[in-house]
Amino acid sequence: MNFFEKSNEIKEYMIDIRRRIHENPELAFDLEDTSKLVKEELDKLGISYTSPIENSVLASFGKGDRTILLRADMDALPIEEENDLAFKSKNQCGHMCGHDFHTAMLLGTAKILKEIEEDLDGVVKLMFQPAEEILKGSEKMIEAGILDNPKVDRAVMVHMDTTRPVGIYIKDGAMATSNNNFRIRVEGKSCHGAMPENGIDAAFVASQIVNGLQEIVSRELSFTKGAVLTTGHIKAGSAPNIIPDKAIIEGTCRTYHEESKKHIQKRIPELSKYIAKAYRADSTFEILSDVPAIINDKDFYKDAIRVLENVKEENKDFNLIDDCEAVTASDDFANVARLVPSLMLMVGCKVENGEVYPLHNGKAIFNEDSIVYGPTTMASLAYDYLKGENK
């Protein structure tokens, strides 16, 4: 089967699903309507499913000794959409990371592969996941046993990218960064703003900690094993004439290198503790998320290149970009990838006209012509693994 042609045949089917989800975005684990839509479409396709955790869907079909998992995340962001699309979000949230595409493309993949189920010598699992944006969904689904019964041998995900021209992007090795979101609480002593000697200024101490943390990445990590450490949220005080007794710092650190990740995890609480003590305050440290980097499996990558080059040879309009740049964002699919040989691929969906905005921006626009690349890629890789030349 020519999966690129087949994906183009069901393009409008996928766009319709994408737009329905886009109009009604839901957050984190609260995906009642989205998961209901997925189940309704799976019912139409005759594909059985379960809900391992709240508002998740795990579907499967086929028989055999090999199992491949195809994953889509379904949750939106707490960002108000700033576009004038006919199918613009009807609430204060927005699918500004493309998860509406991911869900629609996986349903398209299911539609294609279900038609040739008897040709598959193995099992296809479809993972429709909640709560990726808070980096909690995949871990919870794994704990519920989605990688077992039958055991998953390989896993695939695709992700939208509004900054890359329409096409499929793949690379070997590191594809997405790790994610450690953290919170530091500073405890000082409140007093009148005109009498600072009577207090311990938690806001001032927090500012020194924010500055000090940058020393970790600038002076303690190798140039070849770098990282980014961002403190995106600071809260302290309630009035201009009151020295606050409490401050909160929240941030994130990202890296492709596990040793750098561990070093930063160790050093943030050390540095913040002793900076606070230097100014007579105290501090506590809390890790809010701990997701590893996504490292594309070498053997799976080699198979994927062979398969996608064949798709390109058969379809001259199929845009394949090998050895692309990795992304500096993270994804909790990493929890799957650390347990199962996996691939993360990017789907370029840059618009041809108008200004381009990145993911997680309220003005981001996604080129719907790109939607065919998801099922083309996932169906091709699944079919090859279960019935292809490497069998």
VOGU-192917 format. One line per field, with one value per residue (C-alpha): residue number from 0; residue in three letters; y, x, z. Coordinates in nm, 4 decimals. Layout:
BEGIN
n = NUM;...
res = ala;...
py = Y;...
px = X;...
pz = Z;...
END
This chain:
BEGIN
n = 0;1;2;3;4;5;6;7;8;9;10;11;12;13;14;15;16;17;18;19;20;21;22;23;24;25;26;27;28;29;30;31;32;33;34;35;36;37;38;39;40;41;42;43;44;45;46;47;48;49;50;51;52;53;54;55;56;57;58;59;60;61;62;63;64;65;66;67;68;69;70;71;72;73;74;75;76;77;78;79;80;81;82;83;84;85;86;87;88;89;90;91;92;93;94;95;96;97;98;99;100;101;102;103;104;105;106;107;108;109;110;111;112;113;114;115;116;117;118;119;120;121;122;123;124;125;126;127;128;129;130;131;132;133;134;135;136;137;138;139;140;141;142;143;144;145;146;147;148;149;150;151;152;153;154;155;156;157;158;159;160;161;162;163;164;165;166;167;168;169;170;171;172;173;174;175;176;177;178;179;180;181;182;183;184;185;186;187;188;189;190;191;192;193;194;195;196;197;198;199;200;201;202;203;204;205;206;207;208;209;210;211;212;213;214;215;216;217;218;219;220;221;222;223;224;225;226;227;228;229;230;231;232;233;234;235;236;237;238;239;240;241;242;243;244;245;246;247;248;249;250;251;252;253;254;255;256;257;258;259;260;261;262;263;264;265;266;267;268;269;270;271;272;273;274;275;276;277;278;279;280;281;282;283;284;285;286;287;288;289;290;291;292;293;294;295;296;297;298;299;300;301;302;303;304;305;306;307;308;309;310;311;312;313;314;315;316;317;318;319;320;321;322;323;324;325;326;327;328;329;330;331;332;333;334;335;336;337;338;339;340;341;342;343;344;345;346;347;348;349;350;351;352;353;354;355;356;357;358;359;360;361;362;363;364;365;366;367;368;369;370;371;372;373;374;375;376;377;378;379;380;381;382;383;384;385;386;387;388;389;390
res = met;asn;phe;phe;glu;lys;ser;asn;glu;ile;lys;glu;tyr;met;ile;asp;ile;arg;arg;arg;ile;his;glu;asn;pro;glu;leu;ala;phe;asp;leu;glu;asp;thr;ser;lys;leu;val;lys;glu;glu;leu;asp;lys;leu;gly;ile;ser;tyr;thr;ser;pro;ile;glu;asn;ser;val;leu;ala;ser;phe;gly;lys;gly;asp;arg;thr;ile;leu;leu;arg;ala;asp;met;asp;ala;leu;pro;ile;glu;glu;glu;asn;asp;leu;ala;phe;lys;ser;lys;asn;gln;cys;gly;his;met;cys;gly;his;asp;phe;his;thr;ala;met;leu;leu;gly;thr;ala;lys;ile;leu;lys;glu;ile;glu;glu;asp;leu;asp;gly;val;val;lys;leu;met;phe;gln;pro;ala;glu;glu;ile;leu;lys;gly;ser;glu;lys;met;ile;glu;ala;gly;ile;leu;asp;asn;pro;lys;val;asp;arg;ala;val;met;val;his;met;asp;thr;thr;arg;pro;val;gly;ile;tyr;ile;lys;asp;gly;ala;met;ala;thr;ser;asn;asn;asn;phe;arg;ile;arg;val;glu;gly;lys;ser;cys;his;gly;ala;met;pro;glu;asn;gly;ile;asp;ala;ala;phe;val;ala;ser;gln;ile;val;asn;gly;leu;gln;glu;ile;val;ser;arg;glu;leu;ser;phe;thr;lys;gly;ala;val;leu;thr;thr;gly;his;ile;lys;ala;gly;ser;ala;pro;asn;ile;ile;pro;asp;lys;ala;ile;ile;glu;gly;thr;cys;arg;thr;tyr;his;glu;glu;ser;lys;lys;his;ile;gln;lys;arg;ile;pro;glu;leu;ser;lys;tyr;ile;ala;lys;ala;tyr;arg;ala;asp;ser;thr;phe;glu;ile;leu;ser;asp;val;pro;ala;ile;ile;asn;asp;lys;asp;phe;tyr;lys;asp;ala;ile;arg;val;leu;glu;asn;val;lys;glu;glu;asn;lys;asp;phe;asn;leu;ile;asp;asp;cys;glu;ala;val;thr;ala;ser;asp;asp;phe;ala;asn;val;ala;arg;leu;val;pro;ser;leu;met;leu;met;val;gly;cys;lys;val;glu;asn;gly;glu;val;tyr;pro;leu;his;asn;gly;lys;ala;ile;phe;asn;glu;asp;ser;ile;val;tyr;gly;pro;thr;thr;met;ala;ser;leu;ala;tyr;asp;tyr;leu;lys;gly;glu;asn;lys
py = 0.0000;0.3526;0.5086;0.8631;0.8330;0.6713;0.9490;1.2087;1.0216;1.0589;1.4098;1.5749;1.3088;1.4009;1.7764;1.7495;1.5653;1.8105;2.1090;1.9558;1.8972;2.2406;2.4143;2.2412;2.2194;2.0512;2.0497;1.7903;1.4884;1.6623;1.5365;1.3968;1.5306;1.4621;1.1043;1.0511;1.1676;0.9269;0.6361;0.7165;0.7120;0.3859;0.2340;0.3280;0.1576;-0.1564;-0.1199;-0.2296;-0.0123;0.0408;0.3444;0.2523;0.5869;0.8718;1.0081;0.8004;0.5524;0.2455;0.0676;-0.2366;-0.4647;-0.7352;-1.0626;-1.1827;-1.1877;-0.8275;-0.5160;-0.1532;0.1376;0.4559;0.7516;1.0757;1.3261;1.4971;1.7847;2.1574;2.4547;2.7196;2.9784;3.1870;3.1563;3.4856;3.3831;3.4407;3.0865;2.9618;2.6800;2.8953;2.7711;2.8259;2.8609;3.0202;2.7339;2.6525;2.3716;2.5777;2.2763;2.0703;1.7914;1.8222;1.7238;1.4373;1.2898;1.3278;1.1813;0.8765;0.8141;0.8452;0.5932;0.3576;0.3897;0.2996;0.0094;-0.1407;-0.1896;-0.4112;-0.5774;-0.9268;-0.8360;-0.7449;-1.0115;-0.8420;-0.6020;-0.2279;-0.0400;0.3117;0.5287;0.8345;1.0140;1.2901;1.5374;1.5644;1.9391;1.8823;1.5862;1.3421;1.1392;0.8932;0.7907;0.7226;0.5176;0.3178;0.2451;0.1201;-0.1399;-0.0097;-0.1460;-0.5019;-0.7644;-0.7802;-0.6385;-0.3370;-0.3870;-0.0467;0.2894;0.5950;0.9501;1.2499;1.6152;1.9292;2.2165;2.5464;2.6755;2.4012;2.3690;2.0946;1.7551;1.4837;1.5400;1.2695;1.2281;0.9744;1.0105;1.2947;1.4398;1.6257;1.7560;1.6366;1.8421;1.9318;2.1891;2.3029;2.5262;2.7063;2.8576;3.1323;3.2021;3.5412;3.7841;4.0501;4.4109;4.7702;4.8759;5.1793;4.9638;4.6848;4.6180;4.4593;4.1958;3.9492;4.0412;3.7222;3.9080;4.0268;3.6795;3.5264;3.7693;3.6631;3.2972;3.3616;3.5261;3.2603;2.9661;3.0788;2.9986;2.6290;2.6294;2.8903;2.7568;2.3990;2.2244;2.1344;2.3389;2.0123;1.9051;2.2269;2.3057;2.5850;2.6940;2.9361;3.0892;3.1843;3.2579;3.4635;3.5695;3.7771;4.0485;4.2160;4.5902;4.8312;4.9282;4.5782;4.3639;4.0147;3.7123;3.4624;3.4261;3.1537;3.0854;2.8413;2.7399;2.4702;2.3176;2.1388;1.9328;1.6405;1.4973;1.2833;1.3651;1.7383;1.6858;1.5040;1.7652;2.0496;1.8597;1.8260;2.1799;2.3885;2.3008;2.3337;2.6740;2.8139;2.6885;2.8544;3.1777;3.2014;3.1339;3.4032;3.6533;3.5025;3.3303;2.9684;2.7866;2.4588;2.2872;2.0780;1.8996;1.9414;1.7223;1.4813;1.3643;1.2309;1.3341;1.1480;0.9519;0.7968;0.4301;0.3679;0.0432;0.1761;0.4932;0.2895;0.0988;0.4208;0.5887;0.2918;0.2919;0.6667;0.6823;0.4201;0.6364;0.9308;0.7296;0.6287;0.9770;1.2677;1.5176;1.3515;1.5854;1.3914;1.5711;1.3376;1.4404;1.7394;1.9596;1.8274;2.0232;2.2017;2.1371;1.8192;1.5600;1.2988;1.0352;1.0137;0.7877;0.5386;0.5873;0.5039;0.1626;0.0731;0.1350;0.4438;0.7221;1.0804;1.2547;1.6117;1.7122;2.0508;2.2579;2.6059;2.8279;2.9541;3.3006;3.5308;3.5567;3.2379;3.1913;2.9124;2.6495;2.7624;3.1020;3.2183;3.3286;3.0028;2.8806;2.5234;2.4328;2.1649;2.0256;1.8683;1.6397;1.3635;1.3195;1.1731;0.8657;0.8207;0.7923;0.5950;0.3516;0.2960;0.2271;0.0035;-0.1964;-0.2402;-0.3606;-0.6030;-0.7244;-0.5544;-0.6444;-0.6765;-0.9491
px = 0.0000;0.1130;0.0622;0.1260;-0.1505;-0.3808;-0.3123;-0.4029;-0.7274;-0.8314;-0.6927;-1.0342;-1.1356;-0.8363;-0.8773;-1.2410;-1.1355;-0.8522;-1.0863;-1.3451;-1.0792;-0.9257;-1.2568;-1.2947;-0.9521;-0.9175;-0.6359;-0.4202;-0.6262;-0.9624;-1.0162;-1.3668;-1.4888;-1.1648;-1.1349;-1.5038;-1.4446;-1.1507;-1.3569;-1.6422;-1.4050;-1.2469;-1.5953;-1.6641;-1.3407;-1.4180;-1.1085;-1.1305;-0.9913;-0.9599;-0.9014;-0.6013;-0.6182;-0.8686;-0.9556;-0.6934;-0.7446;-0.5366;-0.6494;-0.5050;-0.5559;-0.3669;-0.2076;0.1506;0.4720;0.5759;0.4099;0.4575;0.3143;0.1998;0.1401;-0.0586;-0.1053;-0.4440;-0.4241;-0.4149;-0.2467;-0.3876;-0.3225;-0.5958;-0.5907;-0.5338;-0.6396;-0.9531;-0.9934;-1.3432;-1.2749;-1.1068;-1.1106;-1.4423;-1.2852;-0.9819;-0.7482;-0.5780;-0.4204;-0.1074;0.1249;-0.0470;-0.1902;-0.5161;-0.3121;-0.1453;-0.4804;-0.6331;-0.3242;-0.3208;-0.6880;-0.5989;-0.3184;-0.5603;-0.8043;-0.5344;-0.3809;-0.7124;-0.7981;-0.4921;-0.5053;-0.4872;-0.1563;-0.0008;0.2033;0.1915;0.0022;-0.0496;-0.1121;-0.2541;-0.1740;-0.3977;-0.2447;-0.3654;-0.1528;0.1590;0.1818;0.2225;0.4556;0.2433;0.0361;0.2828;0.4309;0.0864;-0.0136;0.3098;0.2408;-0.1021;0.0711;0.0329;0.3734;0.2727;0.0190;0.1475;0.4919;0.5755;0.8885;0.9071;0.7344;0.6833;0.5601;0.5410;0.5232;0.4206;0.6643;0.5305;0.8813;0.9769;0.8438;0.5887;0.7560;0.8818;1.2014;1.4153;1.7575;1.9662;2.0471;1.9249;1.5981;1.4469;1.5814;1.5227;1.2943;1.3377;1.0900;1.1660;1.0483;1.2597;1.0934;1.2776;1.1946;1.2901;1.1379;0.8807;0.9109;0.8338;0.9977;1.1489;1.3173;1.4959;1.7329;1.4417;1.3749;1.5234;1.4219;1.3046;1.2654;1.6265;1.7518;1.5473;1.7040;2.0512;1.9575;1.8263;2.1555;2.3623;2.1964;2.3359;2.6847;2.5967;2.5510;2.8170;3.0990;3.0256;2.9219;3.1408;3.0857;2.9995;2.7473;2.5610;2.2172;1.9638;1.8392;1.5490;1.3697;1.0394;0.8317;0.9189;0.6646;0.7234;0.5546;0.2161;0.2900;0.5725;0.6387;0.6530;0.9649;0.8335;0.9101;0.8497;0.9454;0.8935;1.1186;1.0054;1.2123;1.3170;1.6416;1.6840;1.9704;2.0395;2.2960;2.1985;2.5143;2.4460;2.0872;2.1976;2.4625;2.2109;1.9605;2.2267;2.3613;2.0411;1.9433;2.3044;2.3555;2.0171;2.0612;2.3973;2.3076;2.0029;2.2144;2.4617;2.1759;2.0319;1.7406;1.6435;1.5398;1.3773;1.3881;1.1295;1.1471;0.8177;0.8992;1.1758;1.1660;1.4736;1.5886;1.4481;1.7249;1.6196;1.7160;1.9961;1.8614;1.5078;1.6428;1.8234;1.5041;1.3031;1.5405;1.5186;1.1376;1.0948;1.3416;1.1274;0.8216;1.0102;1.1144;0.7537;0.6126;0.8144;0.6058;0.6976;0.9360;1.1878;1.4567;1.7168;1.9607;1.7484;1.8136;1.6987;1.4400;1.5230;1.1773;1.0924;0.8152;0.7081;0.7153;1.0701;0.9310;0.8372;1.1610;1.3792;1.2095;1.1449;1.3451;1.1689;1.1623;1.0444;0.9930;0.8891;0.6165;0.6903;0.3721;0.4981;0.2408;0.3275;0.1794;0.1764;0.3920;0.5239;0.4800;0.6382;0.4564;0.3038;0.2212;-0.1395;-0.0971;0.0526;-0.0977;-0.0557;-0.0470;-0.3130;-0.1468;0.1060;-0.1517;-0.0841;0.2731;0.1663;-0.0206;0.2169;0.5077;0.3466;0.1662;0.4794;0.6993;0.4400;0.3767;0.7489;0.8170;0.5266;0.5373;0.8312;1.1682;1.3356;1.0959
pz = 0.0000;-0.0758;0.2669;0.1445;-0.1137;0.1406;0.3929;0.1321;0.0644;0.4297;0.4698;0.5107;0.7640;0.9796;0.9345;1.0483;1.3650;1.4257;1.4008;1.6318;1.8957;1.8335;1.9038;2.2385;2.4029;2.7411;2.9944;3.1703;3.2810;3.2278;2.8738;2.8942;2.5591;2.3733;2.4945;2.4157;2.0578;2.0222;2.1524;1.9152;1.6177;1.7322;1.7661;1.4027;1.3003;1.4986;1.7168;2.0801;2.3589;2.7325;2.9542;3.1729;3.3573;3.3647;3.0205;2.8416;2.5608;2.4822;2.1663;1.9939;1.6968;1.5099;1.6203;1.6382;1.8361;1.7746;1.9128;1.8147;2.0099;1.8344;2.0631;2.0526;2.3348;2.3600;2.6084;2.5341;2.7017;2.9368;2.6653;2.5049;2.1272;1.9450;1.5941;1.3901;1.2614;1.1858;1.4322;1.6980;2.0570;2.2333;2.5758;2.7421;2.6476;2.3182;2.1188;2.0575;2.0704;1.8015;2.0146;1.8208;1.5136;1.7002;1.7999;1.4544;1.2856;1.5110;1.4361;1.0671;1.1154;1.2890;0.9990;0.7459;0.9359;1.0422;0.6742;0.6307;0.9719;0.8212;0.6550;0.9895;1.1631;1.5007;1.7246;1.6902;2.0143;2.0012;2.3032;2.3375;2.6342;2.8667;3.0640;2.8493;2.9038;3.2778;3.2110;3.4111;3.1660;3.0159;3.3506;3.4899;3.1825;3.2045;3.5712;3.4585;3.2394;2.8852;2.7792;2.8752;2.7668;2.4988;2.5677;2.3486;2.1349;1.9646;2.0018;1.7783;1.8251;1.5931;1.6979;1.5131;1.4499;1.3174;1.2346;0.9847;0.6276;0.5667;0.5805;0.8131;1.0117;1.1698;1.3276;1.5128;1.8833;2.1035;1.9735;2.2710;2.5999;2.9513;3.1737;3.5387;3.6580;4.0130;4.2950;4.5551;4.8619;5.0489;5.4140;5.5569;5.8086;5.7318;5.8470;5.7487;5.4230;5.5954;5.8600;5.6679;5.9575;6.1441;5.8793;5.6328;5.2784;5.1042;4.7725;4.7808;4.8726;4.5894;4.3408;4.4541;4.4113;4.0587;3.9657;4.1379;3.9647;3.6292;3.7590;3.7344;3.3581;3.2813;3.5014;3.6073;3.2843;2.9889;2.6740;2.4931;2.7569;2.8144;2.9454;2.9810;3.3224;3.3250;3.6241;3.4703;3.7799;4.0870;4.3478;4.6603;4.8586;4.8640;4.8962;4.8071;5.1702;5.3212;5.3170;5.2412;5.4539;5.1752;4.8100;4.5528;4.2549;3.9859;3.6891;3.4480;3.3272;2.9940;2.8527;2.6202;2.8645;3.1617;3.3589;3.3223;3.4323;3.7474;3.8277;3.8020;4.0172;4.2867;4.2677;4.2640;4.6236;4.7412;4.5862;4.6893;5.0469;5.1013;4.9237;5.1480;5.4570;5.3523;5.3835;5.7058;5.5276;5.4697;5.1531;5.0495;4.7115;4.5293;4.1927;4.0059;3.7056;3.6115;3.2502;3.0672;2.7213;2.4218;2.2521;1.9212;1.8998;1.6489;1.5016;1.4764;1.3159;1.0475;0.9690;0.9607;0.7157;0.4827;0.5021;0.4590;0.1708;-0.0024;0.0582;-0.0906;-0.3951;-0.4548;-0.3884;-0.5220;-0.3242;0.0054;0.1880;0.4010;0.6001;0.7479;1.0219;1.1249;1.4249;1.7606;1.9546;2.2783;2.4213;2.6084;2.5956;2.8474;2.5736;2.7109;2.9832;2.7119;2.5194;2.8206;2.8443;2.4795;2.1576;2.0266;1.7705;1.7945;1.4601;1.3852;1.1415;0.9888;0.9592;0.8773;0.7066;0.3585;0.4091;0.7074;1.0155;1.1727;1.5466;1.7540;1.9560;2.2860;2.1352;2.1254;1.7638;1.6327;1.3035;1.1804;0.8105;0.7734;0.4596;0.6959;0.8522;0.5980;0.7219;1.0552;0.9307;0.6363;0.8776;1.1562;0.9268;0.7170;1.0204;1.1845;0.8678;0.8015;1.1542;1.1616;0.8024;0.6333;0.4885;0.8287;0.9390
END
